[in-house]
């Protein structure tokens, strides 16, 4: 699938955010020293991306009309401490912003080649891994971004993992999630044919291990009980519980761009401090009639996840999870300990799930939902397994939730 087509599929994901009463030229509210910074994309064609302050996600209307800081190009988002990054794919420029006394200001910018998988390492560093497009190159670029001077302070080119399909075609390793532990960098990924986005090898979950901050490859560990971890534009693909154990989401979903399914969608566990999957743990999501796309950890073993039913997924168009015109996604609450699974019935089927974020606050999970007709923030209570509507979105979806 070409970059142009991928961007076109994401273009519908117009996320319009903002506080009424913000200054027209900045979209900021100096009278609100704390709040939320949200990334949005306008509806229609062509689209425009914005950073916007809002004081509430629980009620009211989030709108960009006459407000917001317009960003150039088509953006991903990331953060490090109190620095918020807008990663412009159209112009290959990353801009860093900060909010001071409610006012959003630009700190600096730099030019980059690719950034596809972003992780906040600490208050001073964001990790950004760039994956090659279109075949012809198999190196990813691991980059450490300094949030003080808004620059790439260190980078390393690496293939992450070398593999081939049955015809001998070398595959790209596409990074989907990363975390740091005990002086090592762990990178989950899935393999694909870079020129076509075909996924011929779907029978193994992989995590590669690098030194940190040296960024030297050490080893790759695997598990064949489920397929690869994550998918394009679907972060987060792993979560971490209170004890420091890590859980991975293997998608194996046509709606998420996989061209075949050979192993069940499920959750594996990497115990804290280990470099292998726990052989005694496997949460088979597909056995319950669903495939997991992404999710966030909500505490006490609970996960709020975005899923698609196997019945819908088996007949859905490719990349259907990204589309708001034919919604296919549900919200579910999973219990990692009891391996229970419940659909949150008050959240409608929805789509547009391209890097759509979650925000955990006061035990509740906030997420953006577009049912094909209207878009709202939904607030999920993982303990009760219920959800309520929050702010209405005058657009398609929110693409970042940052609390400051």
CORZI-V841599 format. One record per residue. N is the residue number from 0. RES is the residue in one letter. PSI is psi in radians with two decimals (999 if undefined). Layout:
N,RES,PSI ; N,RES,PSI
This chain:
0,X,2.28 ; 1,X,2.79 ; 2,X,-0.68 ; 3,X,-0.77 ; 4,X,-0.67 ; 5,X,-0.73 ; 6,X,-0.61 ; 7,X,-0.68 ; 8,X,-0.55 ; 9,X,-0.25 ; 10,X,-0.49 ; 11,X,-0.34 ; 12,X,0.97 ; 13,X,2.10 ; 14,X,2.04 ; 15,X,2.08 ; 16,X,2.53 ; 17,X,2.76 ; 18,X,2.30 ; 19,X,2.46 ; 20,X,-0.07 ; 21,X,2.75 ; 22,X,2.43 ; 23,X,-0.64 ; 24,X,-0.31 ; 25,X,-0.43 ; 26,X,0.27 ; 27,X,2.71 ; 28,X,1.74 ; 29,X,-0.33 ; 30,X,-0.07 ; 31,X,1.57 ; 32,X,-0.29 ; 33,X,2.67 ; 34,X,-2.62 ; 35,X,2.41 ; 36,X,2.15 ; 37,X,2.51 ; 38,X,2.39 ; 39,X,2.79 ; 40,X,2.29 ; 41,X,2.76 ; 42,X,2.90 ; 43,X,-2.98 ; 44,X,2.22 ; 45,X,2.95 ; 46,X,2.93 ; 47,X,2.50 ; 48,X,2.58 ; 49,X,2.69 ; 50,X,2.32 ; 51,X,2.45 ; 52,X,2.50 ; 53,X,2.54 ; 54,X,-0.27 ; 55,X,2.47 ; 56,X,-0.07 ; 57,X,-0.44 ; 58,X,3.02 ; 59,X,-2.87 ; 60,X,2.29 ; 61,X,1.98 ; 62,X,2.59 ; 63,X,0.02 ; 64,X,1.96 ; 65,X,0.23 ; 66,X,3.03 ; 67,X,2.82 ; 68,X,1.91 ; 69,X,2.35 ; 70,X,2.61 ; 71,X,2.50 ; 72,X,-2.85 ; 73,X,2.18 ; 74,X,2.58 ; 75,X,3.01 ; 76,X,2.66 ; 77,X,3.06 ; 78,X,2.81 ; 79,X,1.95 ; 80,X,-2.17 ; 81,X,0.30 ; 82,X,2.29 ; 83,X,2.27 ; 84,X,2.35 ; 85,X,2.04 ; 86,X,1.74 ; 87,X,1.89 ; 88,X,-0.46 ; 89,X,-0.73 ; 90,X,-0.01 ; 91,X,0.83 ; 92,X,2.27 ; 93,X,2.22 ; 94,X,2.41 ; 95,X,2.38 ; 96,X,2.78 ; 97,X,2.75 ; 98,X,2.12 ; 99,X,2.11 ; 100,X,0.67 ; 101,X,-0.03 ; 102,X,2.21 ; 103,X,2.16 ; 104,X,2.60 ; 105,X,2.33 ; 106,X,-0.52 ; 107,X,-3.12 ; 108,X,2.82 ; 109,X,2.83 ; 110,X,2.45 ; 111,X,2.91 ; 112,X,-1.03 ; 113,X,2.51 ; 114,X,1.96 ; 115,X,-0.32 ; 116,X,1.84 ; 117,X,2.43 ; 118,X,2.32 ; 119,X,2.05 ; 120,X,-0.87 ; 121,X,-2.94 ; 122,X,-0.19 ; 123,X,-0.16 ; 124,X,2.30 ; 125,X,2.32 ; 126,X,2.31 ; 127,X,2.07 ; 128,X,2.19 ; 129,X,2.31 ; 130,X,2.52 ; 131,X,2.51 ; 132,X,2.55 ; 133,X,0.20 ; 134,X,3.11 ; 135,X,-0.36 ; 136,X,2.46 ; 137,X,0.02 ; 138,X,2.34 ; 139,X,2.79 ; 140,X,1.98 ; 141,X,2.13 ; 142,X,2.35 ; 143,X,2.04 ; 144,X,2.19 ; 145,X,2.15 ; 146,X,-0.15 ; 147,X,-0.89 ; 148,X,0.14 ; 149,X,1.22 ; 150,X,2.78 ; 151,X,1.95 ; 152,X,-0.34 ; 153,X,2.53 ; 154,X,2.74 ; 155,X,2.33 ; 156,X,2.28 ; 157,X,2.54 ; 158,X,-0.11 ; 159,X,-0.84 ; 160,X,2.39 ; 161,X,2.12 ; 162,X,2.90 ; 163,X,2.73 ; 164,X,-3.11 ; 165,X,-0.36 ; 166,X,-0.01 ; 167,X,0.16 ; 168,X,2.22 ; 169,X,2.46 ; 170,X,2.60 ; 171,X,2.56 ; 172,X,1.97 ; 173,X,2.04 ; 174,X,2.39 ; 175,X,-0.34 ; 176,X,2.67 ; 177,X,2.59 ; 178,X,2.76 ; 179,X,2.37 ; 180,X,2.29 ; 181,X,0.77 ; 182,X,0.40 ; 183,X,2.62 ; 184,X,2.21 ; 185,X,2.23 ; 186,X,2.03 ; 187,X,2.65 ; 188,X,2.94 ; 189,X,2.72 ; 190,X,2.56 ; 191,X,2.84 ; 192,X,2.00 ; 193,X,-0.53 ; 194,X,-0.34 ; 195,X,-0.27 ; 196,X,0.26 ; 197,X,2.59 ; 198,X,1.41 ; 199,X,-0.37 ; 200,X,1.80 ; 201,X,0.50 ; 202,X,0.21 ; 203,X,2.46 ; 204,X,2.39 ; 205,X,2.54 ; 206,X,2.19 ; 207,X,2.58 ; 208,X,2.29 ; 209,X,2.74 ; 210,X,2.69 ; 211,X,2.21 ; 212,X,0.23 ; 213,X,-0.47 ; 214,X,0.69 ; 215,X,2.31 ; 216,X,2.41 ; 217,X,-0.94 ; 218,X,2.96 ; 219,X,2.26 ; 220,X,2.69 ; 221,X,2.90 ; 222,X,2.32 ; 223,X,0.20 ; 224,X,-0.32 ; 225,X,3.11 ; 226,X,-2.95 ; 227,X,2.77 ; 228,X,2.23 ; 229,X,-3.01 ; 230,X,2.96 ; 231,X,2.21 ; 232,X,0.34 ; 233,X,0.41 ; 234,X,2.54 ; 235,X,2.54 ; 236,X,-0.08 ; 237,X,2.70 ; 238,X,2.86 ; 239,X,2.31 ; 240,X,-3.09 ; 241,X,-0.49 ; 242,X,-0.03 ; 243,X,0.14 ; 244,X,2.59 ; 245,X,2.45 ; 246,X,2.35 ; 247,X,2.58 ; 248,X,1.97 ; 249,X,2.09 ; 250,X,-1.02 ; 251,X,0.72 ; 252,X,2.30 ; 253,X,-0.66 ; 254,X,-0.35 ; 255,X,0.21 ; 256,X,-0.03 ; 257,X,2.41 ; 258,X,-0.07 ; 259,X,2.82 ; 260,X,2.13 ; 261,X,-0.25 ; 262,X,2.69 ; 263,X,2.58 ; 264,X,2.35 ; 265,X,-3.08 ; 266,X,2.23 ; 267,X,2.89 ; 268,X,2.37 ; 269,X,1.96 ; 270,X,2.61 ; 271,X,2.30 ; 272,X,0.00 ; 273,X,2.80 ; 274,X,0.87 ; 275,X,2.74 ; 276,X,2.49 ; 277,X,2.00 ; 278,X,-0.25 ; 279,X,-0.05 ; 280,X,2.19 ; 281,X,2.14 ; 282,X,1.79 ; 283,X,1.71 ; 284,X,-0.66 ; 285,X,-0.51 ; 286,X,-0.33 ; 287,X,0.08 ; 288,X,0.23 ; 289,X,2.86 ; 290,X,2.36 ; 291,X,2.37 ; 292,X,-1.04 ; 293,X,3.04 ; 294,X,3.09 ; 295,X,2.58 ; 296,X,2.27 ; 297,X,0.04 ; 298,X,2.71 ; 299,X,0.61 ; 300,X,0.02 ; 301,X,2.46 ; 302,X,2.28 ; 303,X,2.06 ; 304,X,2.70 ; 305,X,2.24 ; 306,X,2.92 ; 307,X,2.40 ; 308,X,2.57 ; 309,X,-0.61 ; 310,X,-0.82 ; 311,X,-0.76 ; 312,X,-0.64 ; 313,X,-0.41 ; 314,X,0.02 ; 315,X,2.63 ; 316,X,2.73 ; 317,X,2.42 ; 318,X,0.46 ; 319,X,-0.46 ; 320,X,-0.36 ; 321,X,-0.24 ; 322,X,2.36 ; 323,X,-0.12 ; 324,X,-0.40 ; 325,X,1.29 ; 326,X,2.41 ; 327,X,-0.09 ; 328,X,2.51 ; 329,X,2.82 ; 330,X,2.34 ; 331,X,2.71 ; 332,X,2.17 ; 333,X,2.55 ; 334,X,1.99 ; 335,X,-0.43 ; 336,X,-0.87 ; 337,X,-0.17 ; 338,X,0.68 ; 339,X,2.85 ; 340,X,2.20 ; 341,X,2.24 ; 342,X,2.36 ; 343,X,1.75 ; 344,X,-0.39 ; 345,X,-0.14 ; 346,X,2.14 ; 347,X,2.87 ; 348,X,2.45 ; 349,X,2.95 ; 350,X,-2.74 ; 351,X,0.49 ; 352,X,1.23 ; 353,X,1.82 ; 354,X,0.52 ; 355,X,2.23 ; 356,X,3.00 ; 357,X,2.65 ; 358,X,2.13 ; 359,X,2.18 ; 360,X,2.16 ; 361,X,0.70 ; 362,X,-0.04 ; 363,X,2.68 ; 364,X,2.19 ; 365,X,2.35 ; 366,X,2.83 ; 367,X,2.32 ; 368,X,2.21 ; 369,X,2.04 ; 370,X,0.21 ; 371,X,-0.26 ; 372,X,-0.74 ; 373,X,2.80 ; 374,X,2.39 ; 375,X,2.72 ; 376,X,2.29 ; 377,X,2.45 ; 378,X,1.96 ; 379,X,2.25 ; 380,X,1.80 ; 381,X,-0.47 ; 382,X,-0.74 ; 383,X,-0.31 ; 384,X,0.52 ; 385,X,2.99 ; 386,X,2.67 ; 387,X,2.72 ; 388,X,2.44 ; 389,X,-2.32 ; 390,X,2.51 ; 391,X,2.42 ; 392,X,2.08 ; 393,X,1.31 ; 394,X,-2.62 ; 395,X,-0.92 ; 396,X,2.83 ; 397,X,2.43 ; 398,X,-0.03 ; 399,X,2.51 ; 400,X,2.02 ; 401,X,2.22 ; 402,X,2.32 ; 403,X,999
